[in-house]
Amino acid sequence: MSRRLEAVNLKKPTAKVDGNGAGLRSDVDVVLVRPEEHLTNDEAVAALATFAAAAADRGDHDAVFQRDGELVRVLRVSDAEAKNGLSGIKRAAGSARIAPLPEATLRETLTRAATFQTKVKTDDGAAYKNTSPPVWTVKAVAARARWDGLPHLTGVVTFPTLRADGSLLQKPGYDAESGLMHLPTGAVDAVPDAPSRDDAARAVNTLLDVLADFPFANAENEQTTAHHAAAIAAMLTPLARPAFRDSVSPLFVVEASVRATGKTLLVDTIGIILTGEPIARMRFPGADDPNGEFRKLVTTVALSGDRICLLDNVTGMLGGATLDTLLTAPTWTDRLLTTMKQITAPLNACWFATSNNASLGGDTARRVLPIRLESPHERPEERDDFRIPDIRKHVREERPRLLAAALTILRGYYAAGCPKQAFTPWGSYEDFDRIVRSAVIWAGLPDPCLTRASLTVSATTEDDGVRDLVHGLKEMIDSHPMGKVRGSIQAGEIARALNSVTDTTNDPYSRIRNGLEALRDDSRGNLDPQKVGLLLRRYRGRWVDCLQIQTGPEVNGSKTWRIAAR
């Protein structure tokens, strides 16, 4: 007899059978369906919490969690989803993602968690008959937004990670301390509880050895080691990310001077060491992102709980408001177009990008840790002198040893008491500084952030482009027939004027042309009005030499652009 039945003073059934002869299950709670719906729903939540906690501890697929006011579950990516992608993101088969719990699945889970009974009249008085969960209970439980006793899910990992106190989460299943569900994708060699600095140095050499075929930049001087150090930092960051307090991780940009140098292969190598498979990847739609495509992708990443994401083969400028936001804010807020519901979810992903000679937006550059590859070969795709010919296969086979080496560096740094390292702090990335950057330096490598010195040139390129755009726009307004009349000019008029010039050696609009070409995301084809308008909108309101791009009055329903001075 359940204590819940006793609490409402109902007579114990004379026989524990329902109308079909099915007995009560002794291993689950009993939920009594009665007119006091809130009591029935409270019992259903309590039974669900008991069932979900046990399933989560075992790492079962039946586990149910609460996350930011929603009921969720953890799914494995199917072969079909891996082949075709989902919502613009390609993930490896078998990788884990968080998904909303459908009401139909909640109903099914409630029948696993409890026996639902209703009181019926019989010739002998009253008895209890097994029944299905009422629709109103399923809907009420789904809508509660807070479920007492149900495990809170902060994320899903498929590899051991660092907790906030420096201990390692290695046990499979749900970890109540961190809120993480650990679903390991393979074995990992033992990691000492208190590795020495020598142990960490040996671990560094183990990881550097597997990266030896990659042509890191400036191989003849100290900065080569900095690029190696940045690659090791990129490997350690996803492992340490759960220990971050309030800040996020930087964007690791793997760039090269020519194609086929190994940019994506380096990211895949890191991903396979961590997860056993290449990491989730997507296309970067451009800094302007007029249709909000990239924002939708980021929303999917936040809701799905992806831990590592790659923007692969970026062309044009890498930047924009969405990218800058996700590299600064630990939570993500957006409105779902299907329901118009506003969602807020933790953004725990570590982001990578690959590009040939990446062009970075000025605001994005300060959020980037570059890793540069420079092949000495004219045709890198024809290279045949690899120490490890099939590195993907190699790191899959050696993953237990390599992953343990990465964990040893982090655990050793904490075991040593997290000794403070000497470097200039990186604003907005305090947790990265405190854990990853410090651990890399402590283990004997140079400061990985030394590679950021090369970013000054990239940021200056954008600054020069904006300066040409602003001054060039002023010159065009002052000389263009309609611009002189109105004091402003339409994007279409700018595009037509630029495209009408056939002799670029005598170009009256060379300065605005240079600015637009430097700042545009694609370098092919004529400039059309939409591209011109997007670039003007991107830099509207930015002061350059006491001049500022502003919107002017509309003409025939189209926006105009003008220059204000101060």
C-alpha positions as CSV (number, residue, x, y, z in Angstrom):
1,M,0.0,0.0,0.0
2,S,1.5,3.4,-1.0
3,R,1.8,6.1,1.5
4,R,0.1,8.4,-0.9
5,L,-3.1,6.2,-0.8
6,E,-3.0,6.2,2.9
7,A,-2.7,10.0,3.0
8,V,-6.1,10.4,1.4
9,N,-7.7,7.7,3.6
10,L,-8.8,5.4,0.8
11,K,-9.6,1.8,1.6
12,K,-6.9,-0.6,0.6
13,P,-8.0,-2.8,-2.3
14,T,-8.8,-6.3,-1.4
15,A,-6.9,-7.6,-4.4
16,K,-4.0,-5.9,-6.3
17,V,-5.4,-6.6,-9.7
18,D,-7.1,-4.5,-12.3
19,G,-9.9,-5.4,-14.6
20,N,-7.5,-7.2,-16.9
21,G,-5.9,-9.2,-14.2
22,A,-2.7,-7.2,-14.3
23,G,-1.1,-6.8,-10.9
24,L,0.6,-3.7,-9.3
25,R,4.3,-3.4,-9.8
26,S,6.2,-3.3,-6.6
27,D,9.1,-1.3,-8.0
28,V,7.2,1.9,-8.9
29,D,5.0,4.4,-7.1
30,V,1.2,4.4,-7.3
31,V,-0.5,7.6,-8.6
32,L,-4.1,7.9,-7.8
33,V,-6.3,9.6,-10.4
34,R,-8.9,11.6,-8.6
35,P,-10.9,14.9,-8.9
36,E,-8.2,16.9,-7.0
37,E,-6.0,17.1,-10.2
38,H,-3.2,19.0,-8.5
39,L,-2.7,16.0,-6.1
40,T,-2.6,13.6,-8.9
41,N,-0.1,15.8,-10.8
42,D,2.1,16.2,-7.7
43,E,2.3,12.4,-7.3
44,A,3.1,12.0,-11.0
45,V,6.0,14.5,-10.7
46,A,7.3,12.7,-7.6
47,A,7.2,9.4,-9.4
48,L,8.8,10.8,-12.5
49,A,11.6,12.4,-10.4
50,T,12.4,9.0,-8.7
51,F,12.4,7.2,-12.0
52,A,14.4,9.8,-13.8
53,A,17.1,10.1,-11.1
54,A,17.7,6.3,-11.2
55,A,17.7,6.2,-15.0
56,A,20.1,9.2,-15.2
57,D,22.5,7.6,-12.7
58,R,22.6,4.5,-14.9
59,G,23.0,6.6,-18.1
60,D,19.8,5.0,-19.5
61,H,18.2,6.5,-22.6
62,D,14.9,6.7,-20.6
63,A,16.4,9.5,-18.4
64,V,14.4,12.7,-18.2
65,F,15.8,16.0,-17.1
66,Q,14.8,19.6,-16.5
67,R,16.7,22.3,-18.3
68,D,15.9,26.0,-18.2
69,G,12.2,25.4,-17.5
70,E,11.8,22.6,-20.1
71,L,11.6,18.8,-19.9
72,V,14.4,17.3,-22.0
73,R,16.1,14.1,-22.9
74,V,19.4,13.0,-24.4
75,L,19.4,11.5,-27.9
76,R,22.1,9.8,-29.9
77,V,22.6,11.1,-33.5
78,S,21.3,8.5,-35.9
79,D,23.1,7.4,-39.1
80,A,20.5,9.2,-41.2
81,E,20.9,12.5,-39.2
82,A,24.7,12.2,-39.5
83,K,24.5,11.8,-43.2
84,N,22.0,14.5,-43.9
85,G,22.6,16.9,-41.0
86,L,19.9,18.5,-38.8
87,S,19.0,22.2,-38.9
88,G,22.2,23.0,-40.9
89,I,24.6,21.2,-38.4
90,K,26.4,18.0,-39.3
91,R,27.2,15.8,-36.3
92,A,28.9,12.4,-36.2
93,A,26.7,9.3,-35.8
94,G,26.4,8.3,-32.2
95,S,27.2,11.7,-30.8
96,A,24.9,13.0,-28.1
97,R,22.5,16.0,-28.2
98,I,19.8,17.4,-26.0
99,A,16.2,17.4,-27.3
100,P,12.8,18.5,-25.9
101,L,10.7,15.8,-24.4
102,P,7.6,15.3,-26.5
103,E,4.3,14.9,-24.6
104,A,3.8,11.5,-26.1
105,T,7.2,10.4,-24.7
106,L,6.4,12.0,-21.3
107,R,3.2,10.0,-21.2
108,E,5.1,6.8,-22.0
109,T,7.7,7.6,-19.4
110,L,5.0,8.2,-16.7
111,T,3.7,4.7,-17.3
112,R,7.2,3.4,-16.7
113,A,7.6,5.5,-13.6
114,A,4.3,4.7,-11.9
115,T,1.1,2.7,-11.8
116,F,-1.8,4.9,-12.3
117,Q,-5.0,3.8,-10.6
118,T,-8.5,5.0,-10.2
119,K,-11.1,4.2,-7.6
120,V,-14.1,2.1,-8.9
121,K,-17.2,0.7,-7.3
122,T,-17.6,-3.0,-7.1
123,D,-20.1,-5.4,-5.6
124,D,-17.9,-5.5,-2.5
125,G,-17.6,-1.7,-2.1
126,A,-14.6,0.0,-3.7
127,A,-11.5,-1.2,-5.5
128,Y,-8.7,0.3,-7.4
129,K,-8.3,-0.3,-11.1
130,N,-5.2,0.3,-13.2
131,T,-5.6,3.1,-15.8
132,S,-3.6,5.2,-18.2
133,P,-2.2,8.6,-17.2
134,P,-5.0,11.2,-17.9
135,V,-4.3,13.7,-20.7
136,W,-4.7,16.5,-18.3
137,T,-2.0,15.1,-16.1
138,V,0.5,14.7,-19.0
139,K,-0.2,18.3,-20.1
140,A,0.0,19.8,-16.6
141,V,3.2,18.0,-15.8
142,A,4.8,19.1,-19.1
143,A,3.8,22.8,-18.4
144,R,5.0,23.1,-14.9
145,A,8.4,24.7,-15.7
146,R,9.8,23.4,-12.4
147,W,9.8,19.8,-11.3
148,D,10.9,19.1,-7.7
149,G,13.4,16.3,-7.5
150,L,13.9,16.0,-11.2
151,P,17.6,16.1,-12.2
152,H,18.8,19.5,-13.6
153,L,20.8,19.0,-16.8
154,T,23.5,21.6,-17.6
155,G,25.0,19.6,-20.6
156,V,26.1,16.3,-22.0
157,V,29.7,15.2,-22.4
158,T,31.1,12.2,-24.1
159,F,34.6,12.6,-22.5
160,P,35.8,13.1,-18.9
161,T,35.9,16.8,-17.9
162,L,37.1,19.1,-15.2
163,R,34.7,20.1,-12.4
164,A,34.7,23.5,-10.9
165,D,36.8,22.2,-7.9
166,G,39.5,20.8,-10.2
167,S,38.4,17.2,-9.8
168,L,37.7,15.0,-12.8
169,L,34.3,13.8,-13.8
170,Q,35.1,10.3,-15.1
171,K,32.2,8.1,-13.9
172,P,29.5,7.4,-16.6
173,G,26.0,8.6,-15.9
174,Y,24.6,11.8,-14.4
175,D,26.8,13.9,-12.2
176,A,24.7,15.9,-9.7
177,E,27.6,18.2,-8.7
178,S,28.1,19.6,-12.2
179,G,24.7,18.8,-13.7
180,L,26.4,17.0,-16.6
181,M,25.4,13.7,-18.2
182,H,28.5,11.7,-19.0
183,L,28.0,9.3,-21.9
184,P,31.6,8.1,-22.7
185,T,32.3,7.0,-26.2
186,G,35.3,4.9,-25.3
187,A,37.8,4.0,-22.6
188,V,40.4,6.4,-21.2
189,D,43.7,5.4,-19.7
190,A,44.0,6.1,-15.9
191,V,44.8,9.7,-15.0
192,P,46.9,10.1,-11.7
193,D,45.0,12.0,-9.0
194,A,48.0,14.3,-8.4
195,P,50.2,14.4,-11.5
196,S,53.6,16.1,-11.0
197,R,54.9,18.8,-13.3
198,D,57.1,16.2,-14.9
199,D,54.1,14.1,-15.6
200,A,52.4,17.1,-17.2
201,A,55.6,17.8,-19.3
202,R,55.5,14.2,-20.5
203,A,51.9,14.5,-21.4
204,V,52.6,17.6,-23.4
205,N,55.3,15.7,-25.4
206,T,52.8,12.9,-26.0
207,L,50.3,15.4,-27.6
208,L,53.0,17.3,-29.5
209,D,54.2,14.1,-31.0
210,V,50.9,13.3,-32.5
211,L,50.8,16.9,-34.0
212,A,54.3,16.7,-35.4
213,D,53.1,16.4,-39.1
214,F,51.3,19.7,-39.0
215,P,53.3,22.6,-40.4
216,F,52.9,25.2,-37.6
217,A,54.0,28.7,-38.6
218,N,57.5,30.0,-38.2
219,A,59.1,26.7,-37.6
220,E,62.5,28.2,-37.1
221,N,61.7,30.4,-34.1
222,E,60.0,30.6,-30.8
223,Q,56.6,31.5,-32.2
224,T,56.3,28.1,-33.7
225,T,56.1,26.8,-30.2
226,A,53.4,29.4,-29.4
227,H,51.3,28.0,-32.3
228,H,51.8,24.5,-30.9
229,A,50.9,25.8,-27.5
230,A,47.7,27.3,-29.0
231,A,46.8,23.9,-30.5
232,I,47.3,22.3,-27.1
233,A,45.1,25.0,-25.5
234,A,42.4,24.3,-28.1
235,M,42.5,20.7,-27.1
236,L,42.3,21.4,-23.3
237,T,39.6,24.0,-23.5
238,P,36.6,21.7,-24.0
239,L,37.8,19.5,-21.2
240,A,38.1,22.5,-18.9
241,R,35.0,24.4,-20.0
242,P,32.6,23.0,-17.3
243,A,35.0,24.5,-14.7
244,F,34.6,28.0,-16.1
245,R,32.7,30.3,-13.8
246,D,31.3,33.3,-15.7
247,S,33.1,33.7,-19.0
248,V,33.3,31.8,-22.2
249,S,36.1,30.4,-24.4
250,P,37.7,32.2,-27.3
251,L,37.3,31.3,-31.0
252,F,40.2,29.1,-32.2
253,V,40.9,30.0,-35.8
254,V,43.0,27.6,-37.7
255,E,44.3,29.4,-40.7
256,A,46.8,28.8,-43.5
257,S,48.2,30.5,-46.5
258,V,47.1,27.9,-49.0
259,R,44.5,25.2,-49.3
260,A,45.2,21.5,-48.3
261,T,47.6,22.5,-45.5
262,G,45.7,20.5,-42.9
263,K,43.4,23.1,-41.2
264,T,40.3,20.9,-41.0
265,L,42.4,17.8,-40.3
266,L,44.0,19.5,-37.3
267,V,40.5,20.3,-35.9
268,D,39.3,16.8,-36.6
269,T,42.4,15.4,-34.8
270,I,41.5,17.4,-31.8
271,G,37.9,16.4,-32.0
272,I,38.6,12.7,-32.3
273,I,41.0,12.8,-29.3
274,L,38.2,14.4,-27.3
275,T,35.0,12.8,-28.6
276,G,36.1,9.9,-30.7
277,E,34.7,11.5,-33.8
278,P,35.0,14.7,-35.9
279,I,33.2,17.6,-34.2
280,A,29.9,19.1,-35.3
281,R,30.3,21.5,-38.1
282,M,28.4,24.1,-40.1
283,R,28.7,26.7,-42.8
284,F,29.4,30.3,-41.8
285,P,26.9,32.4,-43.8
286,G,28.8,35.7,-43.6
287,A,29.3,38.6,-41.2
288,D,26.2,40.4,-42.4
289,D,23.9,37.3,-42.1
290,P,20.9,39.2,-43.5
291,N,18.4,36.3,-43.0
292,G,19.6,35.5,-39.5
293,E,20.8,32.1,-40.7
294,F,23.8,32.0,-38.3
295,R,21.7,33.1,-35.4
296,K,19.3,30.2,-36.0
297,L,22.3,27.8,-36.0
298,V,23.6,29.2,-32.7
299,T,20.2,28.8,-31.2
300,T,20.2,25.1,-32.3
301,V,23.6,24.7,-30.8
302,A,22.5,26.2,-27.5
303,L,19.4,24.1,-27.2
304,S,21.1,20.9,-28.3
305,G,24.0,21.4,-25.9
306,D,26.8,20.9,-28.4
307,R,30.2,21.1,-26.7
308,I,32.5,21.7,-29.7
309,C,31.5,23.4,-33.0
310,L,33.4,24.1,-36.2
311,L,32.8,26.9,-38.8
312,D,34.5,25.1,-41.7
313,N,36.3,26.8,-44.6
314,V,35.2,30.3,-43.9
315,T,35.5,32.7,-46.9
316,G,35.2,36.4,-46.7
317,M,35.2,38.3,-43.4
318,L,34.8,36.3,-40.2
319,G,32.9,38.4,-37.8
320,G,29.5,40.0,-37.2
321,A,27.2,40.7,-34.3
322,T,26.1,37.1,-33.8
323,L,29.6,35.7,-33.7
324,D,30.8,38.5,-31.3
325,T,27.9,37.8,-29.0
326,L,28.4,34.1,-28.7
327,L,32.1,34.6,-28.0
328,T,31.2,36.9,-25.1
329,A,28.0,35.8,-23.4
330,P,27.7,32.5,-21.5
331,T,23.9,32.3,-22.2
332,W,22.0,32.7,-25.4
333,T,18.6,34.3,-25.9
334,D,16.5,34.1,-29.0
335,R,12.9,33.9,-30.2
336,L,11.8,30.7,-31.9
337,L,10.2,31.5,-35.2
338,T,7.9,28.4,-35.1
339,T,6.3,29.4,-31.7
340,M,7.5,33.0,-31.2
341,K,8.6,31.7,-27.7
342,Q,11.7,33.4,-26.3
343,I,14.3,30.9,-25.1
344,T,17.3,31.3,-22.9
345,A,19.9,28.5,-22.8
346,P,23.5,28.1,-21.7
347,L,26.0,28.4,-24.5
348,N,28.7,26.0,-23.5
349,A,30.2,25.2,-26.9
350,C,33.9,25.8,-27.7
351,W,34.1,27.3,-31.2
352,F,36.6,26.6,-34.0
353,A,36.9,28.1,-37.5
354,T,39.1,27.2,-40.4
355,S,40.1,29.7,-43.2
356,N,42.8,30.6,-45.7
357,N,44.3,33.9,-44.5
358,A,41.4,34.7,-42.3
359,S,40.0,38.2,-42.5
360,L,38.7,39.1,-39.1
361,G,36.2,41.8,-38.1
362,G,37.7,44.4,-35.8
363,D,35.4,43.4,-32.9
364,T,35.9,39.7,-33.5
365,A,39.7,39.9,-33.6
366,R,40.0,40.5,-29.9
367,R,38.0,37.3,-29.3
368,V,40.3,35.0,-31.4
369,L,43.2,32.8,-30.6
370,P,44.8,32.0,-34.0
371,I,46.7,28.8,-34.9
372,R,48.5,29.2,-38.1
373,L,49.8,26.5,-40.5
374,E,52.3,27.4,-43.2
375,S,53.3,24.6,-45.6
376,P,56.8,24.7,-47.2
377,H,55.3,22.8,-50.2
378,E,54.0,24.5,-53.3
379,R,51.3,21.8,-53.6
380,P,50.6,20.6,-50.0
381,E,48.1,18.1,-51.3
382,E,50.9,16.1,-52.9
383,R,53.0,15.8,-49.7
384,D,54.0,12.2,-48.9
385,D,56.4,12.5,-46.0
386,F,54.0,12.1,-43.1
387,R,55.2,10.3,-40.0
388,I,51.6,9.3,-39.4
389,P,50.0,8.7,-42.8
390,D,46.5,8.2,-41.6
391,I,46.2,10.5,-38.5
392,R,42.5,10.1,-38.0
393,K,42.8,6.3,-37.8
394,H,45.9,6.7,-35.5
395,V,44.2,9.0,-33.0
396,R,41.1,6.8,-32.9
397,E,43.3,3.9,-31.9
398,E,45.4,5.9,-29.5
399,R,42.6,8.0,-28.1
400,P,42.6,6.4,-24.6
401,R,46.3,7.4,-24.1
402,L,46.0,10.8,-25.8
403,L,42.9,11.9,-23.9
404,A,44.5,10.8,-20.6
405,A,47.5,13.0,-21.5
406,A,45.4,16.0,-22.0
407,L,43.5,15.4,-18.7
408,T,46.9,14.9,-16.9
409,I,47.9,18.5,-17.8
410,L,44.8,20.0,-16.3
411,R,44.7,17.7,-13.3
412,G,48.4,18.3,-12.6
413,Y,47.9,22.1,-12.6
414,Y,45.2,21.8,-10.0
415,A,47.1,19.3,-8.0
416,A,50.0,21.8,-7.9
417,G,47.6,24.4,-6.4
418,C,47.0,26.4,-9.6
419,P,50.2,28.5,-9.3
420,K,49.8,31.9,-10.9
421,Q,51.6,32.4,-14.2
422,A,53.0,35.6,-15.6
423,F,51.1,37.1,-18.5
424,T,49.0,40.0,-19.6
425,P,45.4,39.2,-18.8
426,W,43.0,38.7,-21.7
427,G,39.8,40.7,-21.0
428,S,36.5,38.7,-21.3
429,Y,38.4,35.4,-21.1
430,E,39.3,35.3,-17.4
431,D,38.4,31.6,-17.0
432,F,40.4,30.6,-20.0
433,D,43.4,32.6,-18.5
434,R,42.9,31.1,-15.1
435,I,42.7,27.4,-16.1
436,V,43.7,26.6,-19.7
437,R,46.3,29.3,-20.5
438,S,47.9,28.9,-17.1
439,A,48.0,25.1,-17.2
440,V,49.7,25.2,-20.7
441,I,52.4,27.6,-19.5
442,W,52.8,25.7,-16.2
443,A,53.4,22.5,-18.2
444,G,56.4,24.0,-19.9
445,L,54.9,25.5,-23.1
446,P,55.1,29.2,-24.0
447,D,52.1,31.5,-23.6
448,P,49.6,30.3,-26.3
449,C,48.3,33.9,-26.6
450,L,51.6,35.0,-28.2
451,T,50.0,34.0,-31.5
452,R,47.5,36.9,-31.0
453,A,50.2,39.4,-32.0
454,S,49.5,38.7,-35.7
455,L,45.9,39.8,-35.2
456,T,46.8,43.5,-35.1
457,V,47.3,43.5,-38.8
458,S,43.9,41.9,-39.5
459,A,42.1,44.4,-37.3
460,T,43.9,47.3,-38.9
461,T,42.8,46.0,-42.4
462,E,39.2,46.5,-41.3
463,D,39.9,49.9,-39.8
464,D,41.5,51.1,-43.0
465,G,38.5,49.7,-45.0
466,V,36.0,51.6,-42.8
467,R,38.0,54.8,-43.2
468,D,37.9,54.5,-47.0
469,L,34.2,53.7,-46.9
470,V,33.3,56.7,-44.8
471,H,35.5,59.2,-46.7
472,G,34.6,57.7,-50.0
473,L,30.9,58.0,-49.3
474,K,31.3,61.6,-48.5
475,E,33.3,62.2,-51.7
476,M,30.6,60.4,-53.7
477,I,27.7,62.4,-52.1
478,D,29.6,65.6,-52.9
479,S,30.2,64.7,-56.5
480,H,27.2,62.6,-57.5
481,P,24.3,64.5,-59.2
482,M,21.6,63.2,-56.9
483,G,23.9,63.3,-53.9
484,K,24.6,67.0,-54.3
485,V,20.9,67.8,-54.5
486,R,19.8,65.7,-51.5
487,G,22.9,65.6,-49.4
488,S,22.3,61.8,-49.3
489,I,22.5,58.9,-51.7
490,Q,20.8,55.5,-52.2
491,A,22.6,52.2,-52.1
492,G,21.3,51.5,-55.7
493,E,22.8,54.8,-56.9
494,I,26.1,53.9,-55.3
495,A,26.2,50.5,-57.0
496,R,25.2,51.9,-60.4
497,A,27.9,54.6,-60.2
498,L,30.6,52.1,-59.2
499,N,29.6,49.5,-61.9
500,S,29.5,52.2,-64.6
501,V,33.2,52.9,-64.3
502,T,35.0,51.1,-67.1
503,D,38.5,52.6,-66.6
504,T,39.5,51.9,-63.0
505,T,42.8,53.8,-63.6
506,N,40.7,57.0,-63.7
507,D,38.1,56.1,-61.1
508,P,36.4,59.1,-59.5
509,Y,35.0,56.8,-56.8
510,S,38.2,54.8,-56.1
511,R,38.1,55.5,-52.3
512,I,34.6,54.1,-51.6
513,R,35.3,51.3,-54.0
514,N,38.4,50.4,-52.0
515,G,36.5,50.5,-48.8
516,L,33.6,48.3,-50.0
517,E,36.1,45.8,-51.6
518,A,38.0,45.6,-48.3
519,L,35.0,45.0,-46.2
520,R,32.7,42.9,-48.4
521,D,32.3,39.2,-47.5
522,D,32.7,38.0,-51.1
523,S,35.3,39.2,-53.6
524,R,33.6,38.2,-56.8
525,G,31.1,39.9,-59.1
526,N,29.7,43.4,-59.2
527,L,28.5,45.2,-56.1
528,D,24.7,45.2,-56.1
529,P,22.5,47.5,-54.0
530,Q,21.8,44.9,-51.4
531,K,25.5,44.3,-50.7
532,V,26.2,48.0,-50.6
533,G,23.3,48.6,-48.2
534,L,24.3,45.8,-45.9
535,L,27.9,47.2,-45.6
536,L,26.6,50.7,-44.9
537,R,24.2,49.3,-42.3
538,R,27.0,47.3,-40.7
539,Y,29.2,50.5,-40.1
540,R,26.4,53.0,-39.5
541,G,27.0,55.1,-36.4
542,R,30.7,54.4,-36.2
543,W,32.8,57.5,-35.9
544,V,35.9,57.8,-38.1
545,D,37.9,61.0,-38.3
546,C,34.9,62.9,-36.9
547,L,32.7,61.5,-39.6
548,Q,29.8,59.1,-39.2
549,I,27.6,57.1,-41.7
550,Q,23.9,57.8,-41.0
551,T,20.6,57.0,-42.6
552,G,19.0,59.9,-44.6
553,P,15.4,60.5,-45.6
554,E,13.6,57.8,-47.7
555,V,13.2,58.5,-51.4
556,N,10.5,56.6,-53.2
557,G,10.4,54.1,-50.4
558,S,14.1,53.5,-50.4
559,K,16.6,54.4,-47.7
560,T,19.3,56.9,-48.3
561,W,22.7,57.3,-46.7
562,R,24.5,60.5,-45.6
563,I,27.6,61.6,-43.7
564,A,27.4,63.5,-40.5
565,A,30.3,65.5,-39.1
566,R,31.2,66.6,-35.5
